[in-house]
Amino acid sequence: MGILVGLAGAILGFVGVLLFFSGVRGLMVPGRAEQLRKYSTVPEGETTQASVFIRRILPIARRLTPKAGPLRKLVKLSDMDRYLAAANYPNGVQPVDMIGLKMEGALGLFLLALLLLFAWAAKAPVFAIVILLFITIFGWFLPDVFLRGAAERRQKAITLGLPDFLDLMTVSVEAGMGFDLAIAHVTQRMKNSLSEELRRFLQELQMGVDRSTAYRHLRQRNFSPELQTFVGALEHAEDLGVPISSTLQMQSEDMRVSRMQRAEQKAAKASPNISLITIFITLPSAVCLMVALMVLNAIYNPRIFGLPTFMFGR
């Protein structure tokens, strides 16, 4: 009976894990235009091709958030907002929604682990409780893992897209376009995370936000070092009256040099890893080959090892 219960729990747990991860993957999807809803006239909730995350997991999380109670103190909303902004608010998730998502992750994995460990709880109750506790804690931090991964991927995409953007900006500014018009022109042609951030920057300027404040918001939303350097250079150029075209050209050259340096650093770090993997692959094979040769010599030439011949039937 216990085996049947354990098997049923394992099947239900496997199905539940698949459903859970298929929904939480919504946090990994780059944000859409929904992150600009505070500047948009589109009513909230109108989404196209809604994912499982939006239709199932996020509404449950928002219902759980008011019931968090003291668990709210375990979540630092300022950090959540920073990572959500860096990830472009994927699927419209807000900082307060992360409380419900963390509760949902902890509760979901707790129930799954409870089903899986039910058959073994009577035999090893202490072990089952410890495993259940660790799985619940893992479920609590699981949304953080997906969120930080999405933020890091988006910031990496911004870093990789910056040199090409600077080249196009340099050409546009040298052709006689104003700086803001050049940004609008380039972002229409480039469809990536960097263009999304710069379009939001232009929207803030159009709404009357001070340029220095818009620059600060752009830095706060992103933690890409190259983008931080670029925005800082623009601010200094405006303060000192340096031509924008020369600033863009210098920044573009610096970005390409830094990209080459990063590639060289990654190549240098890859060499020891490749050597280590090669050793782990070839060493067991070499040891097995040597042992096999020794065994064959012991069988066919036992006198070499000082063994009597009758041990191997010869």
C-alpha positions in Angstrom: 0.0 0.0 0.0 2.8 2.4 0.9 4.5 1.7 -2.4 1.3 2.6 -4.3 0.8 5.8 -2.4 4.4 6.8 -3.0 4.1 6.0 -6.7 0.9 8.1 -7.0 2.6 10.9 -5.1 5.6 10.8 -7.4 3.4 11.0 -10.5 1.3 13.9 -9.1 4.5 15.6 -8.0 6.1 15.3 -11.5 3.0 16.7 -13.2 2.9 19.5 -10.6 6.5 20.4 -11.1 6.0 20.6 -14.9 3.0 22.9 -14.5 4.8 25.0 -11.9 8.0 25.5 -14.0 6.0 26.1 -17.2 4.3 29.0 -15.4 7.3 30.4 -13.6 9.2 30.6 -16.9 7.1 33.7 -17.5 9.5 35.5 -15.4 12.3 34.6 -17.8 10.5 36.1 -20.9 11.7 39.6 -21.7 9.2 42.3 -20.8 6.8 43.6 -23.4 5.2 47.0 -23.8 3.3 46.3 -20.6 6.2 47.7 -18.5 5.3 51.2 -19.9 1.7 51.0 -18.7 2.1 54.0 -16.4 2.8 56.0 -19.6 0.3 54.2 -21.7 -3.5 54.5 -22.3 -4.0 50.8 -22.8 -6.2 49.4 -20.0 -4.5 47.1 -17.6 -5.3 43.4 -18.3 -5.5 43.6 -22.1 -2.8 41.2 -23.2 -2.4 39.2 -26.3 -1.4 35.6 -26.3 -1.5 35.4 -22.5 0.9 32.8 -21.1 0.1 30.3 -18.4 2.0 32.6 -16.0 -0.3 35.5 -16.6 -3.5 33.4 -16.7 -2.9 31.1 -13.8 0.1 31.8 -11.6 0.1 35.6 -11.3 -3.6 35.9 -10.3 -3.1 33.4 -7.5 0.0 35.2 -6.4 -1.9 38.5 -6.2 -4.6 36.9 -4.1 -2.0 35.5 -1.7 -0.1 38.8 -1.3 -2.7 40.5 1.1 -2.5 37.3 3.3 1.3 37.4 3.6 1.3 39.1 7.1 4.7 39.0 8.7 6.2 37.4 5.6 6.2 40.8 4.0 9.2 41.7 6.2 11.2 39.0 4.6 10.9 40.7 1.2 12.8 43.9 0.4 10.6 45.6 -2.1 13.3 48.1 -3.2 15.6 45.2 -4.3 12.7 43.5 -6.0 11.9 46.7 -7.9 15.5 47.1 -8.9 15.7 43.6 -10.5 12.2 43.9 -12.0 13.2 47.2 -13.6 16.4 45.6 -14.9 14.3 42.8 -16.4 11.8 45.3 -17.8 9.0 44.2 -15.5 8.4 40.8 -17.3 4.7 40.2 -17.8 3.7 43.2 -15.8 5.0 41.8 -12.5 5.3 44.5 -9.8 7.5 44.4 -6.6 4.5 43.6 -4.4 3.6 40.7 -6.6 6.9 39.0 -5.7 5.6 38.4 -2.2 2.7 36.3 -3.5 5.0 34.5 -6.0 7.4 33.6 -3.3 4.5 32.3 -1.1 3.1 30.4 -4.1 6.5 28.8 -4.8 7.0 27.8 -1.2 3.5 26.5 -0.8 3.5 24.7 -4.2 6.8 22.8 -3.6 5.7 22.1 0.0 2.6 20.3 -1.2 4.6 18.5 -3.8 7.2 17.4 -1.4 4.5 16.4 1.1 3.0 14.0 -1.5 6.4 12.6 -2.4 7.5 12.1 1.2 4.2 10.7 2.5 5.1 7.1 2.0 8.5 7.5 3.8 7.3 9.8 6.6 6.5 6.8 8.9 9.9 5.2 8.4 12.1 8.3 8.7 10.0 11.2 10.1 13.0 13.4 11.0 14.6 13.0 7.6 11.2 13.7 5.9 10.7 16.9 7.9 14.2 18.2 7.1 13.8 17.5 3.4 10.3 19.1 3.5 11.8 22.2 5.1 14.6 22.6 2.6 12.3 22.1 -0.3 9.9 24.8 1.1 12.8 27.2 1.5 13.9 26.5 -2.0 10.4 27.3 -3.3 10.4 30.6 -1.4 13.6 31.7 -3.2 12.8 30.2 -6.6 11.1 33.3 -8.0 14.2 35.3 -7.0 16.4 32.9 -9.1 14.2 33.3 -12.2 13.9 37.1 -11.7 17.7 37.7 -11.3 18.4 35.4 -14.3 16.0 37.4 -16.4 17.5 40.7 -15.3 21.1 39.5 -15.9 20.2 38.3 -19.4 18.5 41.5 -20.3 21.4 43.6 -19.0 23.8 41.5 -21.0 21.8 42.0 -24.1 21.9 45.8 -23.5 25.7 45.6 -23.1 26.1 43.7 -26.3 23.8 46.0 -28.3 25.4 49.3 -27.1 28.4 49.4 -29.6 26.1 49.0 -32.6 23.7 51.6 -31.2 26.6 54.1 -30.7 27.8 53.6 -34.3 24.3 54.3 -35.7 24.0 57.3 -33.3 27.3 58.7 -34.5 26.3 58.5 -38.1 22.9 60.1 -37.4 24.3 63.0 -35.4 27.1 63.7 -37.9 24.4 63.7 -40.6 22.8 66.7 -38.8 20.1 65.1 -36.6 19.5 66.4 -33.1 20.4 64.1 -30.3 16.8 63.2 -29.3 15.7 62.8 -32.9 18.7 60.6 -33.6 17.8 58.3 -30.6 14.2 58.1 -31.9 15.4 57.3 -35.4 17.8 54.6 -34.2 15.5 53.0 -31.8 12.9 52.6 -34.5 15.4 50.5 -36.5 16.8 48.5 -33.5 14.4 46.1 -31.8 16.2 45.0 -28.7 16.3 45.7 -24.9 18.4 48.8 -25.3 16.0 50.4 -27.7 13.2 49.8 -25.2 15.1 51.6 -22.5 15.9 54.5 -24.7 12.3 54.8 -25.9 11.2 55.0 -22.3 13.9 57.7 -21.8 12.4 59.7 -24.7 8.9 59.3 -23.3 10.0 60.7 -20.0 11.5 63.7 -21.8 8.2 64.2 -23.8 6.2 64.1 -20.5 8.3 67.0 -19.2 10.8 65.2 -17.0 14.0 67.0 -16.6 16.9 65.6 -18.7 19.2 65.0 -15.7 16.3 63.2 -13.9 15.6 61.0 -17.0 19.3 60.1 -17.1 19.2 59.2 -13.4 16.1 57.0 -14.0 17.9 55.3 -16.9 20.8 54.5 -14.6 18.6 53.3 -11.8 16.7 50.9 -14.1 19.8 49.2 -15.4 23.1 48.0 -13.9 25.0 47.4 -17.1 28.4 48.9 -16.5 28.8 50.0 -20.1 25.4 51.7 -20.1 26.2 53.4 -16.8 29.5 54.7 -18.4 27.6 55.9 -21.5 25.0 57.8 -19.6 27.6 59.4 -17.4 29.6 60.5 -20.4 26.5 62.1 -21.9 25.9 64.0 -18.7 29.5 65.3 -18.6 29.4 66.2 -22.3 26.3 68.3 -21.7 27.7 70.0 -18.6 31.0 70.8 -20.4 29.6 71.7 -23.8 31.5 68.9 -25.6 30.1 68.0 -29.0 27.9 64.9 -28.8 29.3 63.4 -32.0 32.8 63.2 -30.7 31.5 61.8 -27.4 29.6 59.1 -29.2 32.6 58.2 -31.3 34.9 57.9 -28.3 32.3 55.8 -26.4 31.9 53.5 -29.4 35.6 52.8 -29.6 35.9 52.2 -25.9 32.9 49.8 -26.0 34.5 47.7 -28.7 37.8 47.6 -26.9 36.1 46.5 -23.7 34.2 43.9 -25.6 37.4 42.4 -27.1 39.0 42.5 -23.6 36.0 40.6 -22.1 36.3 38.0 -24.9 40.0 37.5 -24.2 39.3 37.1 -20.5 36.6 34.5 -21.2 39.0 32.7 -23.5 41.7 32.7 -20.9 39.3 31.4 -18.2 38.0 28.7 -20.6 41.5 27.1 -21.1 41.8 25.7 -17.5 38.3 24.5 -17.6 38.8 22.6 -20.9 42.0 21.1 -19.5 40.2 20.0 -16.3 37.4 18.4 -18.4 39.9 16.7 -20.6 41.7 15.2 -17.6 38.5 13.9 -16.1 37.5 12.3 -19.4 40.9 10.8 -20.3 42.3 9.8 -16.9 39.6 7.1 -16.1 40.1 5.6 -19.6 43.8 5.5 -19.2 43.6 3.9 -15.7 41.1 1.3 -17.0 43.5 0.6 -19.9 46.4 0.1 -17.6 44.5 -2.1 -15.2 43.2 -4.2 -18.1 46.8 -4.7 -19.4 48.0 -5.7 -15.9 45.1 -8.2 -15.6 45.9 -9.7 -19.0 49.6 -10.0 -18.2 48.7 -11.6 -14.9 46.6 -14.2 -16.7 48.9 -15.0 -19.6 52.3 -14.3 -17.9 51.7 -14.9 -14.2 55.5 -15.5 -13.6 56.1 -11.8 -14.2 54.2 -11.0 -11.1 55.6 -14.0 -9.2 52.3 -15.8 -9.3 51.9 -19.6 -9.7 50.6 -20.7 -13.0 47.8 -22.8 -11.6 45.9 -19.7 -10.3 44.7 -19.0 -13.8 44.3 -22.5 -15.0 47.5 -22.5 -17.1 
